Amino acid sequence: MAADSDPESDVFEITDFTTASEWERFVSRVEEVLNDWKLIGNAAGRLPPKKGVYTSGTWEEKTQDIHFADFKFCITHHYLKQACEDHDEKEEREEDAFPLAMQDLLCMNNDFPARAHCLVRWYGLREFVVIVPGTNCEAIISESKCSLLLSSISISLANSGCQVPIFVQIQQKWRRMYAGECQGPGVRTDFEMVHLRKVPNQYNHLSGLLDIFKSKMSGNLSPLPPINIAIRFTYILQDWQQYSWPQQPPDFDTLLGGEVGGVEFGKLPFGACEEPISELHLATTWPQLTEGIVVDNDVYSDLDPLQAPHWSVRVRAAENPQCLLGDILSEFFKLCSRNESTEEVLGRRLAEEDGKENSDISTALSKLTEPAATVPISKLSVSNMVHSARKHIRRHRHINESPLNTSILNSVLLYLFPDAAVEKSSENRKTIAAQFNAFGKAEQDNSCDDNLFLQLKSAPTDSLTYRLALCVCLVNYNYGGLRAVAHLWQEFVLELRYRFENNYLIYGLPGGPPDLRCCLLHQKIQMLNCCIERRRLRDEARKAQDGYRERKVSTGRQSVQTTPESSAGIPSVSPSTREVSPGKSWDSWSDSEEEFFECLSDQGEMEAPNPGREKDSIKNKAEGRLHPHNNLTLLNSSEPLYIPVTQEPAPMTEDLLEEQSEVLAKLGTTAEGSHLRARMQSACLLSDMESFKAANPGCVLEDFVRWYSPRDYVLEEAVGDEGNPVKGQLSSRMKIPGNMWVEAWETARVIPAHRQRRLFDDTKEAEKVLHYLAVQKPADLTRHLLPCVLHAAILKLKEEESVEDIPAVKRNIKQAACQASKLLYPPIQDYKKIEDFINQLMAMETFITQARSLKTKFAVCEGEKGEGAEELQKFVSSLLEETEVVVIGAGQGPAGSIIHRLFVSAQRAAHLTQLEEDLSPDRKLTGGSHKVSDFPPPAGREVLVRTCVPRPAPYSKALPQRLFCVMMREEFRLAGAFSSDTSFF
């Protein structure tokens, strides 16, 4: 009783049936999505799709996520985007017109689209909605869940008035099973599907499939209206034994002839190492047949592929075929991620022994400062010059232990430095290198690929840097990988040092300062070559001056011996006087020969007897004159204004310019910092002022400005008498207090250029370059040469594409060049994008090899002309660019005959029989067991059956009915769309 009197026992659970359930929320959410996508209403007024638009048109989709309780679904709207067409006559849409999907069921313009969603192929729809389980959700397998989803769809369609069919994916995803529904005014279409692993024997032919289709009509009409039939058989060709892959073999005569370096190392390999076309699919189609026209049962078949009125072909490319250019680029790019130094790669023992040989620092310094001795002609052989770096390796390591084979190394070095093979005098060798450098510069200006190497910041194709990139790439791929690259780089640096020490110009580089448009490594080698040029000019000036001194001494002795009585009247020149004229040591002379001869002419004037010597004292003091400047005279005298011989500015590479900019920027914006910055930047200005003062004694700052910066000398209108020069004054910026030009002019001494301190110390700069090159790791070298390698790869693709003439590849190459110019702009950081770019180049190489393979198989020759050859050329080009290509003339056309022959050859090879004579075009298949059929069994058979009959009762509306069947070796699928009348049933 106590329990009964408890007030809590009177409370009971109340179920509120007005609250929406999870199922109702799901239905409401589907309706909401359909409204958001504006799929409500009738769209029956649209025109039927054009022929082939399902393949060539643009398909778009919209996706949203919806939930049924905790289960996630993804709803997607697929539709064909069609351009809006204006019609003069507006068609009024009937309220009871069939939905658009029902009209598409009977449309014959796109029966077997080459590229489309599977539901588009099975049902011919241009617009539909699909609901599939979420990514990590289990499949809808149970029958109750499938029925619940289908009922939800049916209610959503009825409530919203949507006439777009909605499908639900059921069973496992790999089975591609769908069930759906479409509703219209008084009509409904149910989309059903059957999927089996094997084809039932009774349905393995057309007659059995027609029995299924007729049974679905419920036997309401007898006889049934005409049934439209479309059939497609697909045959696959996989055997290419009779047609070898056209990859060019290596030239063994060249390999054995000892010219590998000159021929092979200058070219990147190209082409596939395996067949790039794995399969050829031939689809034979019989469109718009009727039941009585064709017979296909378990006993006999009229479906002969040679008699099919419509043929279409598609090719299937091999997945990731091994291509030579792509492999060599990938292996080269992998070096960028290696961190080992050259010392670690080649071994510390070798580096230590090399260090012992060069441990005497005093000897090294004296070798750098002392003038280079003349090299005997006997030592100018190939072994002494090109392979000097290899000799010390032989002393410490066995030849078989060398990372790079000796013969390969010789070939590479001879390819990089072909002037080393000229065993002539040193002067002839230097002349040959200088002539090549001048020729290379002219060729660089006229080359059609200038824009490309400038875009990529690479190097000219005839330069040493470009050839080095090719050699490093090939050595890494073929001759030892990382260790071989490190070995080659060490030999290359030693060769550059040898050339610097012996004043040999570097072969394959244009003269002049470093080209900042090229990669940094190219600039460094150009800087070294510039140092060698300056050093050679200085040595030549020394030799010329030594010869002049000897001639002067011998001439003086002869004059003393022949006319001793006249010596009192001629001022003698002491040895000290002759030594003063040249100035400092010859190592500090300028590199220009004109400066040297200018000095000698002045010296001759001082030593020659001249009665009016005192009148010309000013002229005798002048040194380093080049020529008068535009008939101008000095402001304070009537002497002509001479242009002085000046020092050339110091060449710089881009990294030195960046360092200089950073140093100047760190000085700040204070007055002291700005003053110091100006002084640092005025070294060349000070040198020019000193040269100007030496060439124009008695000059003033205004004279210098008139030559150096004419805009800063403002002329007055008044003209003096007797033709005196027009008067003027310095510009306002030159009159600013503390102006650097005024300060530099006051500090400048009267020193000609050949006596000044050199602005460019070639020995010091050359040692900097050689040290920079020596400490580069293989990975650093790879990064430096990456623009050159990609440049070479693009040029190789251009060369191969020009042979095959593929417009799509030509466009892709242009786009790749533009993309590479952005990726390779220093500093290179985004290596992931560069890897993607290399993959694009590999894809283009694969595409070209596929085109070459197809042209070989279809016997397309470049020189042939005629209607048949042009048709084959167009056919092969279309195979690469389009998903599926129609064969003109089917089996009787030029392309069809070749395809037929390919299948016959494969069949004979498969059955181990001899290849018979070429078959006539009208040959038919025979059923004899002793004959081999021309075609293999079809890999896939597709049958499309459709008609328009009333369902479910004879008095119902005549509605479209469709059945699509797919028969393969391990798959049997029936996709049916059966419409019924919901008003009169």
Secondary structure, 3 states (H helix, E strand, C coil): CCCCCCHHHHCCCCCCCCCCCHHHHHHHHHHHHHHHCCCEECCCCCCCCCCCHHHHCEEEEEEEEEEECCEEEEEEEEEEECCCCCCCCCCCCCCCCCCHHHHHHHCCCCCCCCCCCHHHHHHCCCEEEEEEECCCCCCCCCHHHHHHHHHHHHHHHHHHCECCCEEEEECCHHHCEEEEEEEECCEEEEEEEEEECCCCHHHCCHHHHHHHHHHHCCCCCCCCCCCEEEEEEEEEECCCCCCCCCCCCCCHHHHHCCCHHHHCCCCCCCCECCCCEEEEEEEEEEEEECCCCCCECCCCECCCHHHCCEEEEEEEECCCCCEHHHHHHHHHHHHHHCCCCHHHHHCHHHHHHHHHHCCCHHHHHHHHHCCCCCCCHHHCCHHHHCCHHHHHHHHHCCHHHCCCCHHHHHHHHHHHCHHHHCCCCHHHHHHHHHHHHHHHHHHHHHCCCHHHHHHHCCCCCCCHHHHHHHHHHHHHHHCCHHHHHHHHHHHHHHHHHHHHHCCCCCCCCCCCCCCCCCCHHHHHHHHHHHHHHHHHHHHHHHHHHHHHHHHHHHHHHHHHHHCHHHHHHCCCCCHHHHHHCCCCCHHHCCCCHHHHHHHHHHHHHHHCCCCCCCCCHHHHHCCCEEEEEEEEECCCCCCEEEEECCCCCCCCCHHHHHHHHHHHHHCCCCHHHHHHHHHHHCHHHHHHHHHHHHHCCCCCHHHHHHHHCHHHEEECCCCCHHHCCCCEEECHHHHCCCCHHHHHHHHCCCCCHHHCCCCCCHHHHHHHHHHHHHCCCHHHHHHHHHHHHHHHHHHHHHHHHHHHCCHHHHHHHHHHHHHHHHHCCCCCCCHHHHHHHHHHHHHHHHHHHHHHHHHHHCCCCCCCCCHHHHHHHHHHHHHHHCCCEEECCHHHCHHHHHHHHHHHHHHHHHCCCCCCCCCCCCCCCCCCCCCCCCCCCCCEEEEEEEEEEECCCCCCCEEEEEEEEEEECCEEEEEEEEEEECCCC
